[in-house]
Amino acid sequence: MARIVVAGAGAAGASVAYHLVELGATDVVLCDRGSVAGGATAKAMGGVRQQFSTAAEVRLAQASIRFFEELGAPFFEQVGYLFLATTATGLAELEERAELQRSLGVQVVEAELPEGVRSDDVVGAVACWSDGVADPPAVARELVRRAAAGGVEVREGEDASRVDAQVFVIAAGPWSAELGRALGVELPIKPLCRQLLATAPIAGLPPDLPMVVETETGFHFRRREERLVVAMTDPVPRWGFDEVVDETLFDDRLARLVRRYPAAEGTSIERAWAGLYDMTPDAHPILGRVAEGVYAACGFSGHGFMQSPAVGRAVAEEILGLEPSSDLSPYRLERFEGDAVFPEELIL
C-alpha cells in the first residue's frame, strides 16, 4: 500500500489520519512543522453547530455532530447554540435558515433566552440543543492518540513536503497554499487574522449556558470553565499571517458582553489571543483530490474544527478508493474555474 503523508496535525489532519487507519491504511505519516494541535486548532473558539445556511454545510455538520456526541465530555459539551435577533429583518433571516435546517433533519426550535441573557430588545430566537461547545486542541490530541495507536507515525517539527510519499494530504490550515505550491498545486487560500477574548472569572456562570450569537452583529460568546470567551468580526479584515491582538477593541467587546449578559458587569479581559482562518473565495473548504496523488482538507474559513470529523472520514475514504460517506462534490478545487455557486452566509 502507498505511503500516505498527512500534512498538518490540527483537527482536520488528525481526523484524516485517524480515519485512514480506521479504514485499513497501514503506512500513514502525520506531519506538522510545529506541534500537534499547535496551530489554528489551538486558537479556535470550539463551537460545534449544525445551523448553517447551505444544505452542503448542514450535511457536513450533521455527520460531524455524531462523532462529537460519541466523544462526549470533557471533549464536547452539548449545551446548544442559540441565535437571537433584535430586528424583524434578523428574525426573518433566522426563520428562513431554520426552515432549511429543519428540512434536512436538524432539530432547530424557537427558543426562550437562557437565564441571565438580556431579552428586552430581542424579537425572537432559535436554538439547536444538540449543538454545543468543545475543546479543540484536546479533541485533536485525542484523534492523534487514536491514530498513533492504530499505527500512524506522528512527526512533529518536520516539513511534510520533504517526506517521501506516494500520496499527500494538505491539511495545513492557513499554510496550505504554501504547501500546495511546493507540491505543484495552486490553492486559493488566504490567511485572515481573528481574535478571541477571555474574561476574568465570573461567579455563577451556569454550566449549561449555550453559545449565544447575535444575528445582526455576529457578536457571540460561550462559557469556558469560569470565564466567558467572546468573539466578533473585526471592523476591517486583517489579511496576512500576523497573529496580533488588537487591544483597541477590548472596551467595545466588553460593553457588548455586559449589554447582552449583565452578570459580566465589572469583569475584565484576562487573556486575548489571535489565530488564523484559512479563507477561500466562497468561504467553503477545498476537499478531496486536487492533483495526481495530492488531496486537500483545507480552506475551512473558520469551520474546520466543527467539520473535521466528517471531512476526515470522507477524504480518507476517497484516498482509499471508497465511496465518500459525505458528498465532496460541492468542495472540489475545480469550482474556482467559474463562479462560486453557494456562498455560506454564516461566518462567525
N, C-alpha and C positions, 0 to 999 in steps of 0.2 A: 504494500500500500504506500502511496506517495506521502512524503513528509509534508505536513501542513504547519505553517508558521502563522500564528495569530499575533498581529502587531497591535499592542495596546492592552494593558491589564486593568482597565477600568471595567465598568459594569457590562458594556457591550462585548468587549473582547473576552472577558471572563465567561460570559454566558455562551458565546460561540464555542470556546474551548471545552467547557463543561458538557455541552450538548454533543459535540463531536465524539467525545469518548463514550458518552451515554449511548450513542448510536453505533458504536463499534470501531471508531477510528483508533489506530494503535500507535501512530507516530506523529504526535502533536506537540509543538513547542509554543508556549505562550511567552511572548517577549514584551518588555517595556523598557524604554530607555531611562525611565525613572524607577519608581517602586510600584508595587501592587496597590491599586486604588489611590494612587498619589497625585493624579491629575485632576481633570474636571469632576470626576466622580466624588472626590474628596470635598469639593466645594458645593455640591448640589443641595438644593432645598429638600429633596426627598419626598415630594408629593407623588402619589400614585393615583391616577384618576382615569375614568372611562369617559368623562364628559368632554368630548371633542366635537368639532363642528363638521367633520367629514366622516363618511362611513368607513373609509380605509383606516383612519386613525383610531376610530372607535373599535374596530375589529382587532387591531393590534393590542389595544389596551385590554380588551376583554380576555384575550388569550394570555396576557401577562398577569392579570389580576389573580388568575387561578394559581399561578406559581407563587405569588406573594402570599396568598392565603395559606398555601401549604407550608411556607416558611414560618409564618406566624410570628408571635412575639419571641424575642425582643427585636427581631429584624423588621417587622411590619405591624403597625397598629391600625386596625380597621375602624377608624374614628369618623370617616366620612369626609366629603368635600362639599362645602356649601358655597353657592354663588348667590349673592344678593344684588338687587337692583334698586336704585334710588330714583329712577325716571321711568316713564312709560315706555320710552324707546328701549331702554336697557332691559326692561321686563319682557318686551316683545322678542328681543333677541334671545333671552334665556328660554322663553317658551318655544321658540322655533327650534332651537338646538335640542331642547328636551324632547320634542316630538320626534326628531330624527333618532335620538339616542334610545328612546323607548321602542321605536320601530325595530331596532336592532337587538332588543332584549336587555338594555341597561335599565336598572330599576331607579329611575330618576323620579323624585316626588316633590310636590310642593312642600315647603318646609317652614316651620317656625324657627326663629333665630334662637341659638343656644343662650342660656342664661349668661348675662354679662355682656353680650354683644348689643350695641346700641341699635334700636329698631325704629325710633320715631320718624326717621327720614326714609325708611325702607318701604317700597311699594310691593315687593314680592321677593321670594327666594326659592331656589330649588336645591336639592341635595341628592347625592347618591351615597348611601350609608355603607355600601360595600367598598367604597374607595377609602383612602387613608394616607398615612404618612409612614416613611421608612427611614432607615439609617443606611444611606448609600454606600459608604466605604465598608461598613460591616457586611452588607449583602454581597458586595463584590468580593471581599475576602473569603466569605463562606463559599461562594461559587468557585473561587480559585482553590480553596481547600478540597472541595469535592472533585474538581478537575485533576488536581495533583494525586488524589487518592485513586483516581481512575487511570493514572499513568501519564498525564500531561507533564512535560518537562517545563518548569517555570524558570525563566531567566529575567532577572532584574538588572537594570543598568546596561542594557545591550540594545544596539540598533538592529531592529528586525531585518532591515534591508540587506544586512551583511551576513545573515544566516542562510545557509544553503537549504533550499526547499524547492519542491515542485509546485506547491500551492501556497499563496499568500492571502491572508485576510487583513484588510486595512480597517482597523478599529481604533484609530489613534485620536479620535475626537478632533479638536481644532488643529491638530498637527497632521491630519490625514492628507491634506492636499500636498504637503511637502513630501510625505512618504509616497504618495501616488506618483509624483513626478520622478522619484528615484526608481520607481517600478515601471515607468513609461506610461502612466495614466494621468490624464488631467481631470481633477475633481473640482467642481465649482463650489468650494467650501472656504468661508472666511471666518476668522475668529471675531467674536463680539464679547466685549467685557461686560459682565453683570456683577452686581454686588448684593450681599446679604448682610443683615444687621441683627445681632442677638442682644436682647436686653439683659439688664441685671436680673437676678431672681425676683419673681413676682409671687407674693404669697397667695395661696388659694387657687391656683390655676386648676381647673377641672381636668382630670385625666382623659376625659372623652371629648375635649374641645376639638372640633374638626378643623381642617384647613378652611379658612374663611377668605373669600375672594370678592372684592368689589368689582362688579361687572364694568361699570363705566370707567374706572380709573386703572384697573388691573392691580391695585394695591392688595396684597394678601399676607396673611400671617398664619403661623402654626405654633403649637406648643412643642418645645423640645426640653424635656425634663421640667425644670422650674423656670424656664425662660420662654420668651416668645421670639421667634425668628421672623423678620419682616423683609419683604422684597417688593420692588416695583420697577417698571421700566424706567431707565434714565431719561431725562428730558431731551438729551441729544445722544444718539447712539455712539458708543465708543468702540470703533473698529480697531482691531490690532491685538497683539499679544501682551500688552502691558496690563498686568493684573494689579490695578491701583484702586484703592478705596477713595471715593470722593466724599470727604467729611462734610462738605458744604450742604449735603442733602440730609444730614442727620436730623436737624431740627424739624424739617418738613415731614420726614418719615415718623418721627416720634409724635408729632402733632396729629398725623393721620391715625396712628395707632390709638392714641388716647381718645380721639373722637369716636372711633369705632369700638374700642374696648376700654371703657373708662377706668377699669381697675388697674390699668397700666399707668395711671397718673403718678408722676413723681419718679418713674423709672428713668434709666439712662441706657445709652448704648455701651455695653460692656465689651463687646467684641464685634469686629466687622472684617469681612474678607471679600475678595473679588475672585471670580472664576471666569471661565470662557465657555460660551456657546459655540458649537460648530455649525454655522448657519449656511443654508443653501438658498438659492434664489426664490424657491417657493416654500421654504420652511418645512420641507419634508425630507426624510433621510434618503440616502443612497444605499440601496441594499442589493445583494446578490452579485452575480458575475459582472465584472467591468472590463475584463480583458482575459486573454488566454492564461489560465492559471492564477488569476487575481480576482478576489472577491472583496466586497465592501460592506461594512456595517458602520456607517458614519454619517455625518451631516444631520444629526438629530434635532438641531435647532432648539435645544432646551428640553427635549422629551426623551433623551436617550436612556436615562436610568429607568424610568417607568415602563418603557417599551422593550427593555433589554431581554427579558425572559422569552417573549415571543419571537423577537428578532433573532436571538441567538440560536433558537431551535430551527427556525425556518432557513437561515443561512447555512447552518450545519447540514441540514437535510439536502439543500441544493448542492453543496460541495460534494456530498457523498452519493449524488445521483438519485436521491429520493424525491418524491413529490413534496414540496414545502407545505407544512401544515398551516401557514399563513400566506395569503396572496402577496407575492412580492412584485407583481406586475406594475402597480402604480409607482413603485420606487426605483425603477430602473434608471441608470445613468442616461440612457438614450432620450429620456423625456426632455432634456435640456436642449436637444436639437430643434425643438419647436417651442411653443408656449406652454407654461405650466397650466394645468387644467383644473387643479383642485387646491388652491391655496388654503392652508389651515389658518383660521382666524383667531384661534385662542392660543396665543403665545404669551406665557407668563414669565 
